[in-house]
Every structure is written in C-alpha cells, then in structure tokens.
Amino acid sequence: MNDDLDPEMDLAEQILVLLREQPEGCSEYQLIQQLKARHSTHIPNLPLLDKLVLFRTHFLVFNALYSLRDQLRGDNRNDIQISPLCVQLLPYAAAVSAVAESDPLRDYYLDMANLRDTDEEEVERLLASFWSRMRGDQLGAHNGSWDPEQKRAALELFELDQEVESLNLLTIKRRYRQLVSIHHPDRGGSTSRIQSINLAMEILERYYR
C-alpha cells in the first residue's frame, strides 16, 4: 500500500492529514520525520545535522502550521497548538481563537523574508537552542520532562529572576515586548537577537501561565 502524502497538496494540507491521524498530537521532530517518511516534497529530504537545513526545515513547517491555523480558525473548524514539544489539532474555540491580535511568532514565521534573509551566521544562536529542544523531543521530552536549563537561560536572556515569587506570564510578556521594541531590526537591532528573544518567549510560555 502506498502511504505517500498526496504531492498535489501543499505543506499545510499534508500536515493537516498527519495531525488528523494522531489526535493526541506529536512533537515537531516527529512531524518532520513523518513528512520525510511519507515523501513530502515540501521540506528538504536531508539530515537535520546541517544548521541551515535544520533552520529551513523548521521554518517551513512552522510557516505551514501558522498558515493552517489561520485557515482553520477562519473557517471555525479547528485550532492548532503550535510548539516544538507538541503540535496538536484542537477543537475550535471562538473565545480563544479570537485572541490573535498580537502574535510575534506568527508574524515572524509567516514572513518568508525571514527565511530568505537568514544566513548561517545569523542562525547559529537560534539553532543552539532549537537543536537542544529537537534532541529533547527525540528522547521523550514531549512527555513532560522539560529542561530547567532552558528555562533558566530564557530568563537570563530576559534579565528576569526566577526566584521572584511574583514572576508570572504577564510580567514576562511585558518584558518580551520591551526587548522586541529595543532589538527589532527596523530600529537597528539584529535578526538573530529577535530570533533568540522569540525562542525564549516560547520556552517560558511552557512554564508560566
């Protein structure tokens, strides 16, 4: 039986097929491996050891995920949880789906210029963190064994003290907006710095509510 994904589908449609087959969700690493195993032509069929291959594969998958989530929300059909540790198709919830006014990660991944303009030097720091998480997914981190070192590093990047009892997601998001404002490339900052800030925010959202 030929279990290849339909080559006429775009990457978002292929991902939707895979997510419907596993309602419990999967890690990004698993999703990438499934796309390769079923011969998707939309991502590089190369080992994830090369830094640029890893970054471009990750970017294309997240671009497709955010595009798919927008489409599903627009049709009032479903929602999608998007993180390297868990990608999962969820029931549509109008109240939750409506809260999408400011989503820097979505904006970053839907801007294809960020894929075209990122070279190996810029992606170095981004991939240091991303590769660690990808390896963690492969070893079972998606089952809940999160890495406290990643949390610590993310808080250090934000210059926040994890020992402060009042530290919460609202405070972290406020600091995130400050850093984005300071380091945005349009204001003389660097793309690599913004990428690191975005990844740190994504990590901290797993620990704070």
PyMOL commands that place a pseudoatom at each C-alpha (Angstrom):
pseudoatom trace, name=CA, resn=MET, resi=1, chain=A, elem=C, hetatm=0, pos=[0.000, 0.000, 0.000]
pseudoatom trace, name=CA, resn=ASN, resi=2, chain=A, elem=C, hetatm=0, pos=[1.364, 3.419, -0.976]
pseudoatom trace, name=CA, resn=ASP, resi=3, chain=A, elem=C, hetatm=0, pos=[1.163, 5.641, 2.087]
pseudoatom trace, name=CA, resn=ASP, resi=4, chain=A, elem=C, hetatm=0, pos=[2.837, 8.652, 0.479]
pseudoatom trace, name=CA, resn=LEU, resi=5, chain=A, elem=C, hetatm=0, pos=[1.264, 12.059, 1.008]
pseudoatom trace, name=CA, resn=ASP, resi=6, chain=A, elem=C, hetatm=0, pos=[-0.550, 13.485, -1.999]
pseudoatom trace, name=CA, resn=PRO, resi=7, chain=A, elem=C, hetatm=0, pos=[2.056, 15.573, -3.870]
pseudoatom trace, name=CA, resn=GLU, resi=8, chain=A, elem=C, hetatm=0, pos=[-0.725, 17.842, -5.135]
pseudoatom trace, name=CA, resn=MET, resi=9, chain=A, elem=C, hetatm=0, pos=[-1.294, 19.050, -1.566]
pseudoatom trace, name=CA, resn=ASP, resi=10, chain=A, elem=C, hetatm=0, pos=[0.663, 21.965, -0.185]
pseudoatom trace, name=CA, resn=LEU, resi=11, chain=A, elem=C, hetatm=0, pos=[2.631, 21.514, 3.041]
pseudoatom trace, name=CA, resn=ALA, resi=12, chain=A, elem=C, hetatm=0, pos=[-0.181, 22.810, 5.264]
pseudoatom trace, name=CA, resn=GLU, resi=13, chain=A, elem=C, hetatm=0, pos=[-2.639, 20.307, 3.780]
pseudoatom trace, name=CA, resn=GLN, resi=14, chain=A, elem=C, hetatm=0, pos=[-0.182, 17.452, 4.256]
pseudoatom trace, name=CA, resn=ILE, resi=15, chain=A, elem=C, hetatm=0, pos=[0.366, 18.438, 7.873]
pseudoatom trace, name=CA, resn=LEU, resi=16, chain=A, elem=C, hetatm=0, pos=[-3.390, 18.505, 8.436]
pseudoatom trace, name=CA, resn=VAL, resi=17, chain=A, elem=C, hetatm=0, pos=[-3.607, 14.912, 7.191]
pseudoatom trace, name=CA, resn=LEU, resi=18, chain=A, elem=C, hetatm=0, pos=[-0.923, 13.837, 9.674]
pseudoatom trace, name=CA, resn=LEU, resi=19, chain=A, elem=C, hetatm=0, pos=[-2.478, 15.713, 12.604]
pseudoatom trace, name=CA, resn=ARG, resi=20, chain=A, elem=C, hetatm=0, pos=[-5.873, 14.149, 11.943]
pseudoatom trace, name=CA, resn=GLU, resi=21, chain=A, elem=C, hetatm=0, pos=[-4.244, 10.724, 12.089]
pseudoatom trace, name=CA, resn=GLN, resi=22, chain=A, elem=C, hetatm=0, pos=[-2.855, 11.382, 15.571]
pseudoatom trace, name=CA, resn=PRO, resi=23, chain=A, elem=C, hetatm=0, pos=[-5.343, 13.380, 17.655]
pseudoatom trace, name=CA, resn=GLU, resi=24, chain=A, elem=C, hetatm=0, pos=[-3.069, 13.077, 20.698]
pseudoatom trace, name=CA, resn=GLY, resi=25, chain=A, elem=C, hetatm=0, pos=[-0.543, 15.306, 18.918]
pseudoatom trace, name=CA, resn=CYS, resi=26, chain=A, elem=C, hetatm=0, pos=[3.181, 14.877, 18.308]
pseudoatom trace, name=CA, resn=SER, resi=27, chain=A, elem=C, hetatm=0, pos=[6.419, 16.800, 18.645]
pseudoatom trace, name=CA, resn=GLU, resi=28, chain=A, elem=C, hetatm=0, pos=[7.777, 18.886, 15.789]
pseudoatom trace, name=CA, resn=TYR, resi=29, chain=A, elem=C, hetatm=0, pos=[10.624, 16.414, 15.409]
pseudoatom trace, name=CA, resn=GLN, resi=30, chain=A, elem=C, hetatm=0, pos=[8.132, 13.557, 14.947]
pseudoatom trace, name=CA, resn=LEU, resi=31, chain=A, elem=C, hetatm=0, pos=[6.101, 15.607, 12.489]
pseudoatom trace, name=CA, resn=ILE, resi=32, chain=A, elem=C, hetatm=0, pos=[9.180, 16.309, 10.370]
pseudoatom trace, name=CA, resn=GLN, resi=33, chain=A, elem=C, hetatm=0, pos=[10.149, 12.641, 10.373]
pseudoatom trace, name=CA, resn=GLN, resi=34, chain=A, elem=C, hetatm=0, pos=[6.634, 11.648, 9.299]
pseudoatom trace, name=CA, resn=LEU, resi=35, chain=A, elem=C, hetatm=0, pos=[6.707, 14.146, 6.429]
pseudoatom trace, name=CA, resn=LYS, resi=36, chain=A, elem=C, hetatm=0, pos=[10.018, 12.702, 5.260]
pseudoatom trace, name=CA, resn=ALA, resi=37, chain=A, elem=C, hetatm=0, pos=[8.897, 9.087, 5.677]
pseudoatom trace, name=CA, resn=ARG, resi=38, chain=A, elem=C, hetatm=0, pos=[5.820, 9.768, 3.567]
pseudoatom trace, name=CA, resn=HIS, resi=39, chain=A, elem=C, hetatm=0, pos=[7.833, 11.573, 0.904]
pseudoatom trace, name=CA, resn=SER, resi=40, chain=A, elem=C, hetatm=0, pos=[6.668, 15.137, 1.246]
pseudoatom trace, name=CA, resn=THR, resi=41, chain=A, elem=C, hetatm=0, pos=[8.462, 17.214, -1.368]
pseudoatom trace, name=CA, resn=HIS, resi=42, chain=A, elem=C, hetatm=0, pos=[7.889, 20.478, 0.512]
pseudoatom trace, name=CA, resn=ILE, resi=43, chain=A, elem=C, hetatm=0, pos=[10.741, 20.109, 3.005]
pseudoatom trace, name=CA, resn=PRO, resi=44, chain=A, elem=C, hetatm=0, pos=[14.393, 19.161, 2.429]
pseudoatom trace, name=CA, resn=ASN, resi=45, chain=A, elem=C, hetatm=0, pos=[14.871, 15.403, 2.482]
pseudoatom trace, name=CA, resn=LEU, resi=46, chain=A, elem=C, hetatm=0, pos=[18.244, 15.805, 4.181]
pseudoatom trace, name=CA, resn=PRO, resi=47, chain=A, elem=C, hetatm=0, pos=[19.639, 15.027, 7.653]
pseudoatom trace, name=CA, resn=LEU, resi=48, chain=A, elem=C, hetatm=0, pos=[18.992, 17.740, 10.230]
pseudoatom trace, name=CA, resn=LEU, resi=49, chain=A, elem=C, hetatm=0, pos=[22.683, 17.999, 11.095]
pseudoatom trace, name=CA, resn=ASP, resi=50, chain=A, elem=C, hetatm=0, pos=[23.418, 20.944, 8.800]
pseudoatom trace, name=CA, resn=LYS, resi=51, chain=A, elem=C, hetatm=0, pos=[22.461, 24.193, 10.523]
pseudoatom trace, name=CA, resn=LEU, resi=52, chain=A, elem=C, hetatm=0, pos=[20.793, 25.825, 7.549]
pseudoatom trace, name=CA, resn=VAL, resi=53, chain=A, elem=C, hetatm=0, pos=[18.894, 22.658, 6.617]
pseudoatom trace, name=CA, resn=LEU, resi=54, chain=A, elem=C, hetatm=0, pos=[17.604, 22.412, 10.176]
pseudoatom trace, name=CA, resn=PHE, resi=55, chain=A, elem=C, hetatm=0, pos=[16.570, 26.062, 10.294]
pseudoatom trace, name=CA, resn=ARG, resi=56, chain=A, elem=C, hetatm=0, pos=[14.884, 25.990, 6.886]
pseudoatom trace, name=CA, resn=THR, resi=57, chain=A, elem=C, hetatm=0, pos=[13.016, 22.774, 7.663]
pseudoatom trace, name=CA, resn=HIS, resi=58, chain=A, elem=C, hetatm=0, pos=[11.832, 24.196, 10.978]
pseudoatom trace, name=CA, resn=PHE, resi=59, chain=A, elem=C, hetatm=0, pos=[10.824, 27.488, 9.359]
pseudoatom trace, name=CA, resn=LEU, resi=60, chain=A, elem=C, hetatm=0, pos=[8.857, 25.842, 6.538]
pseudoatom trace, name=CA, resn=VAL, resi=61, chain=A, elem=C, hetatm=0, pos=[6.965, 23.605, 8.974]
pseudoatom trace, name=CA, resn=PHE, resi=62, chain=A, elem=C, hetatm=0, pos=[6.094, 26.489, 11.298]
pseudoatom trace, name=CA, resn=ASN, resi=63, chain=A, elem=C, hetatm=0, pos=[5.123, 28.693, 8.356]
pseudoatom trace, name=CA, resn=ALA, resi=64, chain=A, elem=C, hetatm=0, pos=[2.715, 25.963, 7.224]
pseudoatom trace, name=CA, resn=LEU, resi=65, chain=A, elem=C, hetatm=0, pos=[1.389, 25.452, 10.767]
pseudoatom trace, name=CA, resn=TYR, resi=66, chain=A, elem=C, hetatm=0, pos=[0.586, 29.123, 11.329]
pseudoatom trace, name=CA, resn=SER, resi=67, chain=A, elem=C, hetatm=0, pos=[-0.982, 29.387, 7.862]
pseudoatom trace, name=CA, resn=LEU, resi=68, chain=A, elem=C, hetatm=0, pos=[-3.066, 26.292, 8.555]
pseudoatom trace, name=CA, resn=ARG, resi=69, chain=A, elem=C, hetatm=0, pos=[-4.137, 27.582, 11.959]
pseudoatom trace, name=CA, resn=ASP, resi=70, chain=A, elem=C, hetatm=0, pos=[-5.285, 30.867, 10.423]
pseudoatom trace, name=CA, resn=GLN, resi=71, chain=A, elem=C, hetatm=0, pos=[-7.278, 28.980, 7.797]
pseudoatom trace, name=CA, resn=LEU, resi=72, chain=A, elem=C, hetatm=0, pos=[-8.915, 26.607, 10.294]
pseudoatom trace, name=CA, resn=ARG, resi=73, chain=A, elem=C, hetatm=0, pos=[-9.782, 29.440, 12.655]
pseudoatom trace, name=CA, resn=GLY, resi=74, chain=A, elem=C, hetatm=0, pos=[-11.189, 31.463, 9.787]
pseudoatom trace, name=CA, resn=ASP, resi=75, chain=A, elem=C, hetatm=0, pos=[-13.465, 28.565, 8.846]
pseudoatom trace, name=CA, resn=ASN, resi=76, chain=A, elem=C, hetatm=0, pos=[-14.445, 27.992, 12.514]
pseudoatom trace, name=CA, resn=ARG, resi=77, chain=A, elem=C, hetatm=0, pos=[-13.290, 24.382, 12.136]
pseudoatom trace, name=CA, resn=ASN, resi=78, chain=A, elem=C, hetatm=0, pos=[-10.345, 23.720, 14.433]
pseudoatom trace, name=CA, resn=ASP, resi=79, chain=A, elem=C, hetatm=0, pos=[-7.443, 25.261, 16.284]
pseudoatom trace, name=CA, resn=ILE, resi=80, chain=A, elem=C, hetatm=0, pos=[-3.828, 24.087, 16.494]
pseudoatom trace, name=CA, resn=GLN, resi=81, chain=A, elem=C, hetatm=0, pos=[-1.413, 24.015, 19.399]
pseudoatom trace, name=CA, resn=ILE, resi=82, chain=A, elem=C, hetatm=0, pos=[1.950, 25.017, 17.942]
pseudoatom trace, name=CA, resn=SER, resi=83, chain=A, elem=C, hetatm=0, pos=[5.202, 24.399, 19.787]
pseudoatom trace, name=CA, resn=PRO, resi=84, chain=A, elem=C, hetatm=0, pos=[8.284, 22.249, 19.171]
pseudoatom trace, name=CA, resn=LEU, resi=85, chain=A, elem=C, hetatm=0, pos=[7.211, 19.975, 22.025]
pseudoatom trace, name=CA, resn=CYS, resi=86, chain=A, elem=C, hetatm=0, pos=[3.627, 19.454, 20.918]
pseudoatom trace, name=CA, resn=VAL, resi=87, chain=A, elem=C, hetatm=0, pos=[1.757, 20.075, 17.676]
pseudoatom trace, name=CA, resn=GLN, resi=88, chain=A, elem=C, hetatm=0, pos=[-1.879, 19.096, 18.096]
pseudoatom trace, name=CA, resn=LEU, resi=89, chain=A, elem=C, hetatm=0, pos=[-5.169, 19.624, 16.297]
pseudoatom trace, name=CA, resn=LEU, resi=90, chain=A, elem=C, hetatm=0, pos=[-7.701, 21.039, 18.771]
pseudoatom trace, name=CA, resn=PRO, resi=91, chain=A, elem=C, hetatm=0, pos=[-11.444, 21.721, 18.712]
pseudoatom trace, name=CA, resn=TYR, resi=92, chain=A, elem=C, hetatm=0, pos=[-12.380, 25.213, 17.598]
pseudoatom trace, name=CA, resn=ALA, resi=93, chain=A, elem=C, hetatm=0, pos=[-12.922, 27.626, 20.483]
pseudoatom trace, name=CA, resn=ALA, resi=94, chain=A, elem=C, hetatm=0, pos=[-14.161, 31.033, 19.390]
pseudoatom trace, name=CA, resn=ALA, resi=95, chain=A, elem=C, hetatm=0, pos=[-13.042, 32.896, 22.512]
pseudoatom trace, name=CA, resn=VAL, resi=96, chain=A, elem=C, hetatm=0, pos=[-9.504, 31.524, 22.318]
pseudoatom trace, name=CA, resn=SER, resi=97, chain=A, elem=C, hetatm=0, pos=[-9.142, 31.791, 18.552]
pseudoatom trace, name=CA, resn=ALA, resi=98, chain=A, elem=C, hetatm=0, pos=[-10.225, 35.422, 18.590]
pseudoatom trace, name=CA, resn=VAL, resi=99, chain=A, elem=C, hetatm=0, pos=[-7.242, 36.361, 20.764]
pseudoatom trace, name=CA, resn=ALA, resi=100, chain=A, elem=C, hetatm=0, pos=[-4.721, 36.648, 17.952]
pseudoatom trace, name=CA, resn=GLU, resi=101, chain=A, elem=C, hetatm=0, pos=[-4.233, 40.393, 17.642]
pseudoatom trace, name=CA, resn=SER, resi=102, chain=A, elem=C, hetatm=0, pos=[-0.550, 40.350, 18.582]
pseudoatom trace, name=CA, resn=ASP, resi=103, chain=A, elem=C, hetatm=0, pos=[1.423, 37.183, 17.945]
pseudoatom trace, name=CA, resn=PRO, resi=104, chain=A, elem=C, hetatm=0, pos=[5.087, 37.958, 17.167]
pseudoatom trace, name=CA, resn=LEU, resi=105, chain=A, elem=C, hetatm=0, pos=[5.938, 34.309, 16.494]
pseudoatom trace, name=CA, resn=ARG, resi=106, chain=A, elem=C, hetatm=0, pos=[3.130, 34.031, 13.946]
pseudoatom trace, name=CA, resn=ASP, resi=107, chain=A, elem=C, hetatm=0, pos=[4.270, 37.265, 12.291]
pseudoatom trace, name=CA, resn=TYR, resi=108, chain=A, elem=C, hetatm=0, pos=[7.859, 36.020, 12.148]
pseudoatom trace, name=CA, resn=TYR, resi=109, chain=A, elem=C, hetatm=0, pos=[7.089, 32.643, 10.588]
pseudoatom trace, name=CA, resn=LEU, resi=110, chain=A, elem=C, hetatm=0, pos=[4.563, 33.994, 8.084]
pseudoatom trace, name=CA, resn=ASP, resi=111, chain=A, elem=C, hetatm=0, pos=[7.127, 36.451, 6.717]
pseudoatom trace, name=CA, resn=MET, resi=112, chain=A, elem=C, hetatm=0, pos=[9.050, 34.456, 4.116]
pseudoatom trace, name=CA, resn=ALA, resi=113, chain=A, elem=C, hetatm=0, pos=[11.709, 37.173, 4.012]
pseudoatom trace, name=CA, resn=ASN, resi=114, chain=A, elem=C, hetatm=0, pos=[12.931, 35.806, 7.340]
pseudoatom trace, name=CA, resn=LEU, resi=115, chain=A, elem=C, hetatm=0, pos=[13.640, 32.515, 5.589]
pseudoatom trace, name=CA, resn=ARG, resi=116, chain=A, elem=C, hetatm=0, pos=[15.355, 34.116, 2.602]
pseudoatom trace, name=CA, resn=ASP, resi=117, chain=A, elem=C, hetatm=0, pos=[17.464, 36.568, 4.606]
pseudoatom trace, name=CA, resn=THR, resi=118, chain=A, elem=C, hetatm=0, pos=[18.775, 34.286, 7.371]
pseudoatom trace, name=CA, resn=ASP, resi=119, chain=A, elem=C, hetatm=0, pos=[22.280, 33.006, 6.735]
pseudoatom trace, name=CA, resn=GLU, resi=120, chain=A, elem=C, hetatm=0, pos=[24.375, 30.528, 8.696]
pseudoatom trace, name=CA, resn=GLU, resi=121, chain=A, elem=C, hetatm=0, pos=[25.950, 33.129, 10.956]
pseudoatom trace, name=CA, resn=GLU, resi=122, chain=A, elem=C, hetatm=0, pos=[22.595, 34.599, 11.969]
pseudoatom trace, name=CA, resn=VAL, resi=123, chain=A, elem=C, hetatm=0, pos=[21.068, 31.209, 12.611]
pseudoatom trace, name=CA, resn=GLU, resi=124, chain=A, elem=C, hetatm=0, pos=[23.888, 29.964, 14.852]
pseudoatom trace, name=CA, resn=ARG, resi=125, chain=A, elem=C, hetatm=0, pos=[22.449, 31.127, 18.162]
pseudoatom trace, name=CA, resn=LEU, resi=126, chain=A, elem=C, hetatm=0, pos=[18.900, 30.248, 17.195]
pseudoatom trace, name=CA, resn=LEU, resi=127, chain=A, elem=C, hetatm=0, pos=[19.829, 26.690, 16.364]
pseudoatom trace, name=CA, resn=ALA, resi=128, chain=A, elem=C, hetatm=0, pos=[21.878, 26.163, 19.511]
pseudoatom trace, name=CA, resn=SER, resi=129, chain=A, elem=C, hetatm=0, pos=[18.628, 26.342, 21.454]
pseudoatom trace, name=CA, resn=PHE, resi=130, chain=A, elem=C, hetatm=0, pos=[16.447, 24.754, 18.783]
pseudoatom trace, name=CA, resn=TRP, resi=131, chain=A, elem=C, hetatm=0, pos=[18.713, 21.745, 18.276]
pseudoatom trace, name=CA, resn=SER, resi=132, chain=A, elem=C, hetatm=0, pos=[18.700, 21.111, 22.027]
pseudoatom trace, name=CA, resn=ARG, resi=133, chain=A, elem=C, hetatm=0, pos=[14.911, 21.029, 22.005]
pseudoatom trace, name=CA, resn=MET, resi=134, chain=A, elem=C, hetatm=0, pos=[14.746, 18.862, 18.905]
pseudoatom trace, name=CA, resn=ARG, resi=135, chain=A, elem=C, hetatm=0, pos=[17.056, 16.346, 20.569]
pseudoatom trace, name=CA, resn=GLY, resi=136, chain=A, elem=C, hetatm=0, pos=[14.931, 16.539, 23.683]
pseudoatom trace, name=CA, resn=ASP, resi=137, chain=A, elem=C, hetatm=0, pos=[11.794, 15.773, 21.672]
pseudoatom trace, name=CA, resn=GLN, resi=138, chain=A, elem=C, hetatm=0, pos=[13.504, 12.757, 20.145]
pseudoatom trace, name=CA, resn=LEU, resi=139, chain=A, elem=C, hetatm=0, pos=[14.413, 11.459, 23.592]
pseudoatom trace, name=CA, resn=GLY, resi=140, chain=A, elem=C, hetatm=0, pos=[10.952, 11.909, 25.015]
pseudoatom trace, name=CA, resn=ALA, resi=141, chain=A, elem=C, hetatm=0, pos=[10.843, 15.475, 26.306]
pseudoatom trace, name=CA, resn=HIS, resi=142, chain=A, elem=C, hetatm=0, pos=[7.373, 15.883, 24.808]
pseudoatom trace, name=CA, resn=ASN, resi=143, chain=A, elem=C, hetatm=0, pos=[6.145, 13.593, 27.564]
pseudoatom trace, name=CA, resn=GLY, resi=144, chain=A, elem=C, hetatm=0, pos=[6.809, 16.328, 30.106]
pseudoatom trace, name=CA, resn=SER, resi=145, chain=A, elem=C, hetatm=0, pos=[10.499, 16.100, 31.032]
pseudoatom trace, name=CA, resn=TRP, resi=146, chain=A, elem=C, hetatm=0, pos=[11.249, 19.756, 30.306]
pseudoatom trace, name=CA, resn=ASP, resi=147, chain=A, elem=C, hetatm=0, pos=[14.771, 21.038, 30.646]
pseudoatom trace, name=CA, resn=PRO, resi=148, chain=A, elem=C, hetatm=0, pos=[15.196, 23.509, 33.562]
pseudoatom trace, name=CA, resn=GLU, resi=149, chain=A, elem=C, hetatm=0, pos=[18.388, 24.792, 31.933]
pseudoatom trace, name=CA, resn=GLN, resi=150, chain=A, elem=C, hetatm=0, pos=[16.362, 26.097, 29.007]
pseudoatom trace, name=CA, resn=LYS, resi=151, chain=A, elem=C, hetatm=0, pos=[14.033, 27.907, 31.406]
pseudoatom trace, name=CA, resn=ARG, resi=152, chain=A, elem=C, hetatm=0, pos=[17.000, 29.398, 33.251]
pseudoatom trace, name=CA, resn=ALA, resi=153, chain=A, elem=C, hetatm=0, pos=[18.685, 30.503, 30.013]
pseudoatom trace, name=CA, resn=ALA, resi=154, chain=A, elem=C, hetatm=0, pos=[15.468, 32.081, 28.734]
pseudoatom trace, name=CA, resn=LEU, resi=155, chain=A, elem=C, hetatm=0, pos=[15.000, 34.021, 31.980]
pseudoatom trace, name=CA, resn=GLU, resi=156, chain=A, elem=C, hetatm=0, pos=[18.618, 35.172, 31.847]
pseudoatom trace, name=CA, resn=LEU, resi=157, chain=A, elem=C, hetatm=0, pos=[18.092, 36.444, 28.312]
pseudoatom trace, name=CA, resn=PHE, resi=158, chain=A, elem=C, hetatm=0, pos=[15.073, 38.398, 29.577]
pseudoatom trace, name=CA, resn=GLU, resi=159, chain=A, elem=C, hetatm=0, pos=[17.095, 39.555, 32.641]
pseudoatom trace, name=CA, resn=LEU, resi=160, chain=A, elem=C, hetatm=0, pos=[14.436, 38.185, 34.982]
pseudoatom trace, name=CA, resn=ASP, resi=161, chain=A, elem=C, hetatm=0, pos=[14.959, 36.454, 38.338]
pseudoatom trace, name=CA, resn=GLN, resi=162, chain=A, elem=C, hetatm=0, pos=[13.197, 33.092, 38.551]
pseudoatom trace, name=CA, resn=GLU, resi=163, chain=A, elem=C, hetatm=0, pos=[13.336, 33.245, 42.358]
pseudoatom trace, name=CA, resn=VAL, resi=164, chain=A, elem=C, hetatm=0, pos=[10.928, 36.189, 42.473]
pseudoatom trace, name=CA, resn=GLU, resi=165, chain=A, elem=C, hetatm=0, pos=[7.585, 34.797, 43.608]
pseudoatom trace, name=CA, resn=SER, resi=166, chain=A, elem=C, hetatm=0, pos=[5.575, 37.415, 41.729]
pseudoatom trace, name=CA, resn=LEU, resi=167, chain=A, elem=C, hetatm=0, pos=[7.049, 36.433, 38.375]
pseudoatom trace, name=CA, resn=ASN, resi=168, chain=A, elem=C, hetatm=0, pos=[4.211, 35.478, 36.028]
pseudoatom trace, name=CA, resn=LEU, resi=169, chain=A, elem=C, hetatm=0, pos=[3.399, 35.311, 32.335]
pseudoatom trace, name=CA, resn=LEU, resi=170, chain=A, elem=C, hetatm=0, pos=[2.054, 38.870, 32.280]
pseudoatom trace, name=CA, resn=THR, resi=171, chain=A, elem=C, hetatm=0, pos=[5.375, 40.220, 33.568]
pseudoatom trace, name=CA, resn=ILE, resi=172, chain=A, elem=C, hetatm=0, pos=[7.312, 38.062, 31.123]
pseudoatom trace, name=CA, resn=LYS, resi=173, chain=A, elem=C, hetatm=0, pos=[5.210, 39.232, 28.167]
pseudoatom trace, name=CA, resn=ARG, resi=174, chain=A, elem=C, hetatm=0, pos=[5.711, 42.844, 29.219]
pseudoatom trace, name=CA, resn=ARG, resi=175, chain=A, elem=C, hetatm=0, pos=[9.478, 42.290, 29.243]
pseudoatom trace, name=CA, resn=TYR, resi=176, chain=A, elem=C, hetatm=0, pos=[9.242, 40.465, 25.901]
pseudoatom trace, name=CA, resn=ARG, resi=177, chain=A, elem=C, hetatm=0, pos=[7.566, 43.484, 24.281]
pseudoatom trace, name=CA, resn=GLN, resi=178, chain=A, elem=C, hetatm=0, pos=[10.253, 45.777, 25.697]
pseudoatom trace, name=CA, resn=LEU, resi=179, chain=A, elem=C, hetatm=0, pos=[13.052, 43.618, 24.273]
pseudoatom trace, name=CA, resn=VAL, resi=180, chain=A, elem=C, hetatm=0, pos=[11.379, 43.323, 20.872]
pseudoatom trace, name=CA, resn=SER, resi=181, chain=A, elem=C, hetatm=0, pos=[10.993, 47.089, 20.761]
pseudoatom trace, name=CA, resn=ILE, resi=182, chain=A, elem=C, hetatm=0, pos=[14.674, 47.579, 21.617]
pseudoatom trace, name=CA, resn=HIS, resi=183, chain=A, elem=C, hetatm=0, pos=[16.157, 44.911, 19.352]
pseudoatom trace, name=CA, resn=HIS, resi=184, chain=A, elem=C, hetatm=0, pos=[13.843, 44.976, 16.310]
pseudoatom trace, name=CA, resn=PRO, resi=185, chain=A, elem=C, hetatm=0, pos=[15.866, 45.144, 13.059]
pseudoatom trace, name=CA, resn=ASP, resi=186, chain=A, elem=C, hetatm=0, pos=[13.809, 48.158, 11.937]
pseudoatom trace, name=CA, resn=ARG, resi=187, chain=A, elem=C, hetatm=0, pos=[15.269, 50.005, 14.927]
pseudoatom trace, name=CA, resn=GLY, resi=188, chain=A, elem=C, hetatm=0, pos=[18.847, 48.933, 14.370]
pseudoatom trace, name=CA, resn=GLY, resi=189, chain=A, elem=C, hetatm=0, pos=[18.691, 45.569, 16.127]
pseudoatom trace, name=CA, resn=SER, resi=190, chain=A, elem=C, hetatm=0, pos=[19.639, 42.180, 14.704]
pseudoatom trace, name=CA, resn=THR, resi=191, chain=A, elem=C, hetatm=0, pos=[17.544, 39.357, 13.298]
pseudoatom trace, name=CA, resn=SER, resi=192, chain=A, elem=C, hetatm=0, pos=[19.450, 36.770, 15.331]
pseudoatom trace, name=CA, resn=ARG, resi=193, chain=A, elem=C, hetatm=0, pos=[18.725, 38.634, 18.569]
pseudoatom trace, name=CA, resn=ILE, resi=194, chain=A, elem=C, hetatm=0, pos=[14.989, 38.768, 17.773]
pseudoatom trace, name=CA, resn=GLN, resi=195, chain=A, elem=C, hetatm=0, pos=[15.044, 35.046, 16.984]
pseudoatom trace, name=CA, resn=SER, resi=196, chain=A, elem=C, hetatm=0, pos=[16.629, 34.316, 20.369]
pseudoatom trace, name=CA, resn=ILE, resi=197, chain=A, elem=C, hetatm=0, pos=[14.060, 36.509, 22.124]
pseudoatom trace, name=CA, resn=ASN, resi=198, chain=A, elem=C, hetatm=0, pos=[11.195, 34.766, 20.321]
pseudoatom trace, name=CA, resn=LEU, resi=199, chain=A, elem=C, hetatm=0, pos=[12.520, 31.329, 21.261]
pseudoatom trace, name=CA, resn=ALA, resi=200, chain=A, elem=C, hetatm=0, pos=[12.979, 32.385, 24.886]
pseudoatom trace, name=CA, resn=MET, resi=201, chain=A, elem=C, hetatm=0, pos=[9.360, 33.578, 24.988]
pseudoatom trace, name=CA, resn=GLU, resi=202, chain=A, elem=C, hetatm=0, pos=[8.185, 30.285, 23.507]
pseudoatom trace, name=CA, resn=ILE, resi=203, chain=A, elem=C, hetatm=0, pos=[10.097, 28.337, 26.172]
pseudoatom trace, name=CA, resn=LEU, resi=204, chain=A, elem=C, hetatm=0, pos=[8.812, 30.467, 29.058]
pseudoatom trace, name=CA, resn=GLU, resi=205, chain=A, elem=C, hetatm=0, pos=[5.211, 30.086, 27.926]
pseudoatom trace, name=CA, resn=ARG, resi=206, chain=A, elem=C, hetatm=0, pos=[5.559, 26.382, 28.787]
pseudoatom trace, name=CA, resn=TYR, resi=207, chain=A, elem=C, hetatm=0, pos=[6.416, 27.202, 32.401]
pseudoatom trace, name=CA, resn=TYR, resi=208, chain=A, elem=C, hetatm=0, pos=[4.246, 30.212, 33.246]
pseudoatom trace, name=CA, resn=ARG, resi=209, chain=A, elem=C, hetatm=0, pos=[0.516, 30.724, 32.948]
for i in range(1, 209): cmd.bond("trace and resi %d" % i, "trace and resi %d" % (i + 1))
show_as sticks, trace
zoom trace
